[in-house]
Amino acid sequence: MAAPTHIDLQITGMHCASCSARLEKVLNQLPEVAAAVNIATEKAHIDYNPKQTNLDALIKAVQGAGFDAHPLRDFAVEKQARIAAYRREQRQFAIAVLLTLPLLVEMLLMFFGVHMMMPGWLQFALATPVQFWSGRRFYSGAWSSLKSGGSNMDVLVALGTSAAYMLSCAVLLFNLDQPVYFEASATLITLILLGKLLEARAKSKASGALEALINLQPKLAHVERDGAMQELAVEQMQAGDLFLVRPGESAPVDGVVLEGTSSMDEAMLTGESLPQDKQAGDKVYAATLNQYGLLKCRALAVGAHTQLAAIIRLVEQAQGSKAAIQKLADQISAVFVPVVLAIALLTLAGWWLYGGDFTVALINAVSVLVIACPCALGLATPTAIVVATGRAAQAGILVKDAAALERAHKLSVLVVDKTGTLTEGKPGVTDLLPASGILPDELLQTAALLAQGSTHPLSRALLDHAQALLDHTRPRQTMPAQTSGISEVSGHGLRAEIGGEHYLLGSPAFAMREGIPIDERQILALQQQGKTVIALARAGALLGYIAFADQLRASSRAAVAQLAAMGIRTVMLSGDNHATAQAIAAQAGIAEFRAEVLPQDKAAQVQSFKTGGTHPQPLNPPQSPLIRGEAAAPSPDKGRAGEGLGGWEGLVGMAGDGINDAPALAAADVSFAMRSGSDIAIEAADITLMRNDLASVADAISLSRATLNKIRQNLFFAFAYNVLGIPLAMLGMLNPVIAGAAMAMSSVSVVSNALLLKRWKRQA
């Protein structure tokens, strides 16, 4: 089976949730096609098998359903097309207003007791262009919907206004002793057009955050080519180009600083207002603003490979996705129009039989048709998602899809990895403790030689420390490279041979299992300071210990407190021993933690929380108090390492940054990856935190709660509007014009309520 191809199509001609649901159904009926249509963004996200379906077939299917489509174009081109379409609708509305105003004034004067009736033929002349020129979109939409076996808002509007118009024509033609309702049909169409204009304007504001991101990247760059500086379009830049970023300018692409010092405003990436200092060796990112100094940089990523481009892709993906709560609105929209038509027929029959006046019965039925349009229902969820994901991006929170944003509000437990999440993720050597007869330099150099065969963060820290020390004390000396037979034991350490002798480098527990005597008291004293200790041995004899410390992020303790205030329990996972993990947890204000968790066991730990906190099989064999973690005094708080965490309700989140966190991130209900983490972790996560700060998790949950509140409010407004409006129309208590105004304003109110999410702010 061929790998699916993905394409996004821009859709035109959709007017309500029934339209998007019908189009989605049509597309999904094609062979091996999976499509999701979003009414708020007017896009279709389609995965298809190119051997079964092609682009032409997809567009033909869209057109067959009564809409039009084209592949996504450059944002500026799409924006100009939307502006042109909006101006056409403005002209149509303006003409409708000019023609309707005399009819409306006549109707308004009647409320004040002034009866000035225009001749019937003049009312007919004014109303007809409004009905069939300004309102032609409703007829074409209704025909396309009915032709494809569905029904939508256009069917209701076309039926309702046509009924009032045709009744008036009959009265005029046959000179019946009945009032005409030309003003009702024309005013209805004009009000609905007004509502559509206001809705389109509000929807464009909803996607304003994405537009702001796209507009951030500069168009030109100062690039050095053939020894000369020249201005080039950013699109022409290539990886490896040398470029300048002058004070007050934005970086054109992602790069690394070669010369100069400055500060860069990276708020568009991280949401953090404080500028970041830059010097040689530091990275700069496209669209970040240079504050004062001249920087010479080398391009690392250009075009679609920059951080900015990745953010834009994620935001577009999230804005086009659907939350689970939207399924309710979609299911209701699918049957809503037929039900309304049935109610309108019952209203017509009931009033006609009860009162004997067909005109009154018809007008009440028209009111039912008009008041019941499902626009607000369809816009309730997607507009809130569009605004929320855009606002999240501005705050440095990249949401992969709407479902993740929706689930985040249900989190009650957050599992966090220690290294790189709570801590800076850059451990440094703090102590060299050689055994008797071993020099510190010998201990360090031998350990660094073994560490060359490992990618563990401690190994990198050891190599950096050794290299820096050697460069400082013996610049011309290099470490020998005769290590062989390296065998790494994940989560424990490694074995190797140097000059025919067997060496071991790893955790004290690993060394003890290999029969090497360990001074547990000395190690415990270091661990209780929050340090991680490794042992080095040769031929079964201890050569010494090396201690490392990883600084807690400055914001971690406040973030944990903030999460607790939100009712979320934070649980730390660490591969460190109990004493070290307990010290770090205490510094961060975390009462619940699990120590000595191997990388391959992290996913099982997350799964255990999801099933109620039952602890999996013991992680450590009971060989020694040090290995069991019993040498440290137990924490007085509940939830000590290894204790079950049952008793909560809700979902389980996971925050991490390393490659070994990816399975645990995938296992969590909602996962958060630090931007500083590996690409694999970011790919596995639902939400990426550009600020590398646990406080961003609290912000994401806060935004999720605010978004769900808005969606619930919108759905309540939409349902309440119909629940109250339809019975009033059936009872004859709503004039069709008032019903039309209420219908038009309902959509605007829902979108405007969603726009209030722009006021959401990160918590301090």
N, C-alpha and C positions, 0 to 999 in steps of 0.2 A: 504494500500500500504506500502510495507517495506521501511525503511529508506535506502537511497542510500549508497553504499559502495564506498570508493575512493581508487584508486590504481594508482601508477605511474609505467609505463613500460619503460625500456630502449630499444630503437629501434636500430637495425642495418640494413644497406643496403639502407638507404635513400641517394639520391644524389642531389636532387634539390627541389624547392618549389612544383613542380607538384607531387613529391613523397609524401610529407607530406600532401598535399591537398587530394590526392587519398586515403591515409591511413585513414585520418580523416573521409572521406566520408564512407569508408568501415566500420569503427568502429561504426559510428553513425547510420548505418542501422540496427545494432543489436537491439533487443527489449530493451527499457528503458536504453539505453546507451547514455551518453553525453561525448564526447571525444574531446580533443584539442591536436594537435600534433605540436611540435616545432622543426623546422629543425635545429636551432642553437644549442639547447641542446640535440637533438636527443632523446626526451622523449615524451611519450604520457600520458597525465593526464586524467584519466577516472573515471567517476562516473557511477555506474551501480547498477541495482537491483539484488541482489544475488539470488532471487527466479526465475529470468528470465534468467540470464547469470552468468557464473562463469569464473574463471581465465583461465581455459583451453580453453574455447570457445573464449575468447578474444585473447589469443595467437594464436589459430588456425586461427582466422580471419586475424590477422597480417601476418601470414605465407602464407595464401591464397592470400594475396595481393602482395606477393613476397618479404616480409621482414622477419626479425626474431625479437623476443622480449623475455625479461625475466623481472621479478620483480626487482626493484632497490636493489642492494646489497650494502654492506659496501663500503664507498667511496674509501678506499684503494684498495679493490678488483676491483671496476670498473675502477680505474685509471690504475691498472696493465693490465686489459683486453684491455683498450684503447692503452696503450703503446705497448702491444704485436701486436695488429692489425696494429698500425702505423709502427712497424718494418717490418711486412709482406709486407705492401704496399711499404716501402722503398726498400725491396729486389726486388719486382716486378718492381719497377721503375728503379733500378740499372741495372737489366737484360735488360729491354727495352732500356735503354740508350746505353748499350754496343752493342746491336744488331742494333740500329738505327743510331749510330754515323757514321759508314762507309757510309750509304746511305745519311746522312745529309752532310757529307764532300763532297761527290760527287756533291750534289746539290749546295753547296756553291762555289765550284770551278768553276762551270758554270758561276756564276756571275762575275768572274774575267777572263773569256774567256778561261779557261782550261777545255777541254772536255775529261774527263777520265771516260768512261762508264764501269761499271762492267758488267759482263755477266748477262743476264736476270735470269738464273737459280740461280745465287748467290744472286741477289736482292730478288728473291722469297724465298730463304732459310732464309735470314735474316728477311724479313718482316712477314713471316707466323707465327713464334712464338709470335711476338709482337701483331699481329692481333688477334690470337685466344687464347693465354695464358695470356699475359699481359692485353689484352683487353677483356677477357672473362666476366668480371664484367658488361660490357656494354651490351653484348648479353643476359646474364641472367636477368639483370634489364629490358631490353627492352621487353623480352618475358613475364616476370611477369606483366609488365605494360599493354601490349597489351592483355594478357590473361584475365585480370580483367576489360577490357573495357576502359582503359585509355592510356595515352601517356606521356612520360617524357623525360628528357634530354638524357637518355640512348638510346631512340629510335632515336633521332637525330644523336648522335655520331655513333651508330651502322650502321645506314643507310648511313651516309656520308662516313665513313671510308671503309665500305664494298663496296660501289659503286666504290671508287678509287681502292681498292684492286682487286675486281672482273674484272674491266675493264683491269687492268694490266695483270691479269691472262689470259684473253681472247686474249690480244695482244701477249703474250708469247706463248700461246697454238696454236693459228692459224697463228702465224708468220705475224701479220698484220703490215702494215707500219705506226705505231702510236707509240708515246712515252709511256713508262710505268710510273705509278705513285705509285710504291711501297714505295718510300721515303716519299710521301705525307701522305699515310695512316699510316705508322709507326710513322712518326714524329708527326702527329696529336694525336695519342694515347699517345705517350710519353709526349707531352706537356700537355695534359689534366690530365694525372697522376701526373705530376709535380704540376699543379694547385691545384689538390685535396690534395696533401701533404702539400703545403703551406697554403691552406685553413684550413686543419685540425689543423695545428700548430697554426695558428692565432686564431681559435675558442677555442683552449685549453687555450690560453692567455686571451681570453675574459672571461672565467669562473675562472680566477686565483684568484679573490677576494674571491669567495666561497671556493676554495681550501685552501686559506690562513686562513680563519675562521676555517675550519675544523681541520687544522693542529695546531691551537693554543692550544687546550686543552692538558694538560700533560697526559702522559700515566700512570704514577704512582703517588700515594699519600702516605703521611706519616700519618697513621691512628692509633689511640689508641684503641687497642682491648684487653680486659681482663687485663687492667692495664699496658700493654706493648705496646711500639711504634713499628709498623711494616710497611713495604712497601706493599701496595696492588694495584692491577690494579684499575684504576678509575671506571671501569665497575662494580666492586664488592662493591663499596661504597653504603651505605644506609643512608637515612635521619636519623639524630640524631647522626651519627658518629662524634667523636672528631678527628680533624686533625690539623696538623701543616703546616704553610706556611713559609718556611725559606726565608731569604733575597736572592733575585735573582731568586726565583722560582715563578711559577704561581699557583694561587688557582685552585685546581682540580675540585671543584664543588661550587655551591652557598652556602654561609653560613653566620653566624653571629659571630663577634669577641667576644671571652670570655676573653682573656688576651692578653696584649701586645699593642704596638702602632707602627704605620708605615705609609707609604704612598703607595698607589696602583696606578699603571698606568692603567687607564681604557679606554685608547684610542680606543681599539678594540670594546668597547661597545658604547662609546659616540662620538668618533672622537676628543675628547678634549685632548690636549697634556699635560696639567698640571696634575700632580698626585693628588689624593684625599687622605687627611689624614684619617686614620682609628684608632679607639680605641674601647674599650669595648662597645658593643651594636650596632656598625655599621655593615652594611652588606658588604660582599665581594662576588665577582662574578667569576664564572669559567673562566679561561684563562686570568684574570687580573694579572699583574706582581707586586710582592712585591718588594719595593724599598730597604728597609734597615732593618727593625725590624722583630723580630720573632713574629708571630701571632698564637695564639691557637684559633681554631674556632669550631663551631658545624655546621654540614651539615644541610641545610634547603631544598635544592632541588638538586637532582642528575639525571644523565642520560638525558632523553628527557625533563625533567622539568626545566632545567637550562635556564638562560637568553641566553646563547650562543646557546643552542639547538633551542630556539625559534627564534633567529635571523637567524640561518641557514635554518630553515623551511620557514621563510618568504622570504628569498632571493631566495630559490629554487622555491617557489610558484610564486614569481614575475618574475623570469627568464623564467619560463615555460608558463607564460600567454601571451596573444596576445593584442597588442594595436589596436585600431579601425582603425588606418591608414594602418595596415597590411592587412585589408580586401581588399583594392584596389589591392595590389600585388597578393593576393590569387585568386581574381576573374580573373585577367589577366592571371595568370599562368594556370588556369583551361582550358583556350581556346588557350593558346599561342602556344603549340606544334602543334595542328592540323592546325592552321593558318600558321605556318612556313612550315609545310609539303606542304600545298597548294601553298605557295609562291615558294618553291623549285621546285615543278612540273611545275608551270608557267614559272619559269626561264629556266628549261630544255627544255620545249616546245618552248619557245620564241627564245632562242639561236639556237636551232636545225632548226627551221623553217626559222629564219633570216639568219643564216650563213651556214647552211647545214653541220656543223661539230659537230657530236654527242659527240666527246671527249671533245671539248671546252664547249659544253652545259652541259655535265655531271659534269665537274670540277667546273663550276660556280654554279651549283645546290648544289654540295657538300659544296662549300664555304658558301652558304646561310644556309644550315643545321647546319654547325659547328659554325658560328658566332652568331647564334640566340639562343644558349642554355640559358635557363632562370635561371641559378644558381645565378647570381648577384641579380636579382630581388627578389628571395626568401630569400636571406640572408640580404637584405638591412635593414629591420626592426628588426628581432629578435636578430641579433648580437649587434646592438646598445642598445637594451633593456637589454641584458645580461650584457654588460659592464657597463651600467648606474646604474642598480640596485646593482651590486657588488660595484661600486664606492660609491654609496649612503650609503651602509651598512658600508663601511670604515669610512664615515663621520658621522656615528650615525643617519642615516635616513633610516628607514625600510619601504620599499614600499610594499604594499600588492599585487598589481597587476600592469601590464603594463598600463592598461587603466587609472589608477589614475595618474601615472607619466605623461601620455600624456595630461590629462585634466589640470594638474597643470599649464601648460604654458599659459592657457587661462584665468587664474584668474585675475579679475580686482578689486574685493572687498574681503577683509578678515575680517570676523567677529571673534572677540576674546572674550572669557570669561575673566573676570577680575581675580578672585581668582584662584591661582595656575597656571595661564597662564602668565598674565602680572606681577602678584605678586608672592611672594614665596609660597603662599598658607598656611602659618603658622601664622595666626593672633595671636597677644598677647595682654593681658590686659594692657592698658596704664593709665586709670583713673578710680577711684572709687569715685562716687559723691553721697553720701547718702543724703536722705531727712533729714529734721530737726528731731532730736531725735533718729536717726538710726546710729549705729556705723558702720564704714567701714567693720569690720570683720563680723558683722551680715549680711550686704548687700551681701558680697562675699559668705559667707557660705550658705545663703538661695538660692542665684542664682545658686550656684554649685549643690545644692541638687536637684533643678529643672532640671538642665542641664543633670543630670545622665540619664534622659529618652529620650535624643536626640542624634542624630548622626551628627548634623550640625557642621561644622568646628568651629564656634564660641563657641558652647557648649563644644567641646573638649578643646579649648584654655582656657575656663573658668575653667574647671575641672583641667587642668594642673596647672594653676596659683594658684587655691585654694589649691590643694594638696601640691604644692611646699611651699606655705606660711605656711600651717598647719604643714608640716614636719619640717619647719625651726623654727617656734615659739612654737609649742606644739606637739612635736614628738609623744607623746603617745595618743593624742586625734584623734578620727576618726569622720567623719561626720555621723550624724544620717541617717537612711534610712527608714523613715516612709512615704515617698511620695506615693500618690495613685491617681488614676483617671487621669493619664497623657493623655492629648489630644494635639497632635501636629498639627498646622495649617501650611501646607507647604508654605515656603517663608515669613511667618509672625512671628511665635513664638509658644508658647505652654501654656496650662493651666494645673493646677494640684491642688491637695489638700494636705495640710500638717496639721496634727492635727485638721482636720475638717474645716479648713479655706481655702478659695479659693485664689489661687495665679495665677499671670500672668507674663510671661517673654517673651519679644519680641520687635519688632521694635516700635519706637515712634508712627508711623502711626497706628499700631495694637492696641497700648494702647489707642490712641485717639478714635478709633472706638469702643473701649470697655467702653468709657466714663470716662477715667482716665485723669485728667488735666496734661498737659505737658508744660514745659517751652521751647517754641520753640526757643527763642533767645539763651539760653544756649546750646541747642542741635545743632543749626545751627553753632555756633562758633566752636564746635568740628568737625562737618562734613566738614567745610571749611578747616580744617587741614588734610582732607583725612581720618578721623577716622569714624568707624562705631559705632553707639550708640544703646544700648538696654536698655529697661526700665523694672523695677521690681515693681510689685504692689501686695498688699494684701487687699482683701475685698474691692476693689475699691479705695484704698488709695495708693499713690505713695510711694515706699520705697527708690527709687534712680535710678541713671543711672550708667551704666558701659560702658566705651569706649574701643574700640579695634583698633589696627592698623596692617595692613598687608604690609610689606615692598615690594616696587616695586623691581623686579629683576634688578640687576645691568645692564643687557644688554638690557632691554626692550625698553628704549628710543632710543638707537642706532638702534635696530632692526626695530622699527616703521619708523625711518628716512630712513633706508635702503629699506624698502618696498615702501615707498613713492617715493624714487629715481627710483624704478623699475616700477613706474606707478600704484601701487596698493594702494587702499584706505583702511585704517584700521578703523574698527568700533568696539567699545567696548560695550559689553553687561554686565550689572551689576544688581544684585538684590538690591544694595544699593540705598539710596535716591539720589536725583539729586545733592545735594551739595557735598556729598562724592564721587560720581561717577565723578563729574566734576573735583574735586581736583586730583583724581588718573589719570584721562585722561590728565589733564594738565601736571602732572609729567611725563607721558609717551609720551607727544607730540602728543596726539590724539585729533583731533578736533571734531570728530563725535562719539557720544555715545548714548546709550539708558539706562536709569536708571529705577530702580524698576521693573525689568523684573523677573517675577516669573519663577521658574524652568520649569513648564509645558508650559510656553509661549515661551521658547527659540526657539523651532523648528518653531513656527509660525513666529517669527521674521526673522529667516533665510529664510523661504519661502517667506516672504514679500520682502526681498532684491532680491530674484531670479525673482520675478514677476515685478520688476521695482521700488521697494522701497516704495510702498503704505503701509502706516502704518495700522496695524490691529486695531480692536476696542480698545478704550482707556483702558489702563491697570489699571488706578487708578481713583476711583470715585472722583469728584470735591468737596470734603468735607472741605478741609483746604489747605491754601497755602503750608503748610509743606508737606502734602500728595501729592499735585499736583506737588511739586518740584518747585514752583514759588517763594519761599522765597529767593533763590539764584539769583544773577544777571545773566541774560541770557548770554551765550557765544557769543562773537562777530562773531565767525566762523559759516559758514553754516553747516547744519547738526546737529543742536542742538538735545538734547534728545527729541524723539518723532516726529522728522521731517522726512519727506520722503527723500529717497536717490536715486531718479531716475536719469536717464541721463547717466549711464555707459553702456558699452557693455562688454560682457564677462561672466565668471562664478563666482560663489560665493563660497568662502572657509570658513571653520569654524575651529578654534583652541580652544581646551578645554581640561579639565583633569578630571572632576568629573562625578559621576554616572548620575547626572542630566543634563550633557551635551550630553549624548549618543543620545537622539532623535534629537537634533540639529545637531550633527555630521552626523547622518544618513541622515538628510534632505539636507545637503550641497552638492554641486557638487563635491568638494574635501574636505576631512576632515583630520585634524591633531590632534593627541593626544599626550600629554606629557607622557613620560615614568613614571613619578611620579604619574600619574593619576590612576584611577580605571581600573581593568581588563575589565569592561564593556565598558568604554570609548575607550580603546585601541582596543577592538574587533570591535567596531562600526566604528573606524577610518580607512581611506584609507592609511594613512602614520603615523607611530609612530616616535616621536622625542626622541632619547635616551639622548639628552643633556638637556632636560627640559628648552629649551631656544627658545624664539620666533625668534631669528636669524636663527634657523634651518629651519623655514618656508621659509624664504627668500632664504636659501641655496637650499631647495627642489625645489622651483620655478625656481631658476637659473639653477639647473641641468636639470629640465624638459625642459627648453628652449634650453639648449645646446643639449640635446638628440634629441628633435624634429628637430633642425637644422641639426644634423648628419643624421637623418632618411631621411629628405628631400634631403640632398646632395646625399645620397646613392641611393634613388629612381631616382633622376635626372640622376646620373651617369648610372644607370642600363637602364633607358629608353633611354637616349641619345645614349648610346652605341649601343642599338638595332636599334634605329631610324636612326642612321648614318650608322651602319655596314651593315644592311640588304640591303639597296639600293645600297651601294658600291659593295656588293657581287653579286647582281642581274646584275649590269652593267659590271661585269667581271673585276673589279678593285681590287679585293682581291684574292690573292693566298690562297688555302686551308690551307697551313701551317701558313701563317700570320694570317688567320682567327682563326685557332686553338690556336695560341699563345695569340691573343687578348681575346678570350673567356676565356682561363685559367686565364689570368691576371685580367680580370674584376672582378671575384669573390674575388681574393686576394685583389684587391684595395678597394672593398666595406668593407671587413672585417677589413683591415688595417685602413681605415678611421674611422670605428666604434671604433677601439682601441684607437684612439686619445682622446676619452672621458676619458681615464684614467688620462689625464693631467688636467681635471677639478679640481678646488680647491675651497674650501669654501671661501666665501667672508669675509673680515675682519669685 
